[in-house]
Amino acid sequence: MNTIYSALIAPMQRTRVDVFESIFMVFLGLGTLVGIVVVAYTLYNAYKYRDTGGAGEDKDRPSLGELPTGGKGGKKLFLSFGISAVIVISLVIWTYTMLLYVENPTDGSNPQEEALNVDVVGDSFSWSFGYDNGIESTATLRVPADQRVFLEVTSGDVWHTFGIPEQRVKADAIPGEVDESWFEADEPGEYNIKCFELCGEFHTSMVGTLQVMEPDEYEAWMDDQLTMEFEMVDGNESPVTDGYEMTLESQEGDFEQTYTADDFDENGTITIDDVEQGGVYNVTITSTDGQFDTVEEQFDMTGPVSETYTLEMNATESDATASDTNDGGDA
């Protein structure tokens, strides 16, 4: 059974657009052929049995009140019925097989785990997209060309329907439920995203953009989304360049790294671009010489991160500084 299924879908095993265009062209071709045959045969019989004013000698012509047999004892009728049945049954089987592939395109060569997985949420009146590495975007869904994309669609409020007409994608967005769909765009470009469910006052403005990018361009964009920039300043907002270290730990993955003050530049900033997972990160900044209070912060990385942390002098250092200032004043 699997061999027959693979043989039937192999020529069309690419995108949803390929499948639906193939189905359309087959139906269009067969419909045109049948139409031509029926019209031609009708015209032929109209000409053959036209009224010429004489009875003629055609033995196949039915007489008044006689039930037509289709000629030659009904063989023509039986033959035409048999051919039609074979064509219709074959067409139904082939079309159903194609639609099964659209419903579930995963197979041994294209497992879903190796594809790009995106969560789609409709919320009045916009679309948001969450990638499997924790990065999120609103209004614009960016994907690489020639890579299968699996969508899990839901809603945060009322019923919506997510659709990309040019990619033949449509999935219901229902609160509390998840509808799955997929597509594979083979040409870079921009395509419209629309809501196909009347969802409220601003339904017509619930639109978005599918941006299909070259794979290298997509990787560069994703690298930019996974970039962190940190700046260390003191209470006077001046750069701090020594006396501390920063530990960065991901709650979503196994990333954990410590950066010393030497890793920061002369402006007290550092750019980190070697992370592969977004999501929640813990930041711990500790003093290496005891002059700063420990800083513990947390942020959710859904795109490029830019954070500034103020390093406050601890109480002992503050008292010592104040004492030195007072001593200098007394002198």
ABEGO torsion letter per residue (X at the ends): XAAAAAAAAAAABBBAAAAAAAAAAAAAAAAAAAAAAAAAAAAAAAAAABBAGBAEABAABBBBGBBBAGEGGGAAAAAAAAAAAAAAAAAAAAAAAAAAAAABABBAABBAAABBBBBBBBBOBBBBBBBAAGBBBBGBBBBBBGBBBBBBBBBABBBBBBBBAAAGBBBBBBBGBBBBBBBBBABBEBBBBBBABBAEAAAAABBBBBBBBBAAAAAAAAAAAABBBBBBBBAAGBBBABGBBBBBBBAABABBBBBBAAABBAAGBBBBAABABBEBBBBBBBBAAGABBBBBBBBBBABBBBBBBBBBBBAAAAAAAAAAAAAAAAX
